Amino acid sequence: MRQRYKPWADDYLKEKNHIALENPGLNKGKWNSVFGNENPIYVEIGSGKGQFITGMAKQYPDINFVGIEVAKSIIVSTVQKVDEEGLGNIRLLNEDANDIRSLFADNEVEQIYLNFSDPWPKNRHEKRRLTYKSFLEQYQDILSEEGQIVLKTDNRGLFEYSLVSFSEYGMKLAEVNLDLHAIEDETNVKTEYEEKFSSKGHVIYRCKAKF
């Protein structure tokens, strides 16, 4: 989906740099100091307009959330939500997650969320999928021993690919849910895409995997 250019985005992000952090790589290994506490750190890769991460931050105030979003025109919406609601347990990074090890130290993260990631359906784009083995190698480094990946998508192809990728990498599948909304999980915080696709009758898949 093409995003509308927002000429004010640069200035706004600089103004709100206590939320949207500049030079986040400097915080590698120091994220608890950034938040000022020893609470667990959960990371969402591709935080979109922020409905999920802000919902989670309100539901779990004793967890620190870091949202990564490469599109500047999108992340400003999340910054606005965080600022308006005064959510001190969220920090946002306008970064590409291709080198996530440059942002977090080994064992620094407790959970990684991959919500409605780009499925990159063409075979030649396999390496771009966020569940490709090169990404799993990075996740394994930054996740704690008990850490896990939580994947949600409406794309069956990506879901099946990810299950195979996790298994081939030697990961353990803690959950494989072929119709998330059918179980009425009250703890599930919906993303914008999740609401959009489920309203059109799409099935929502979820899995949880550990190294």
Disulfide bonds with the S-S distance in Angstrom:
none
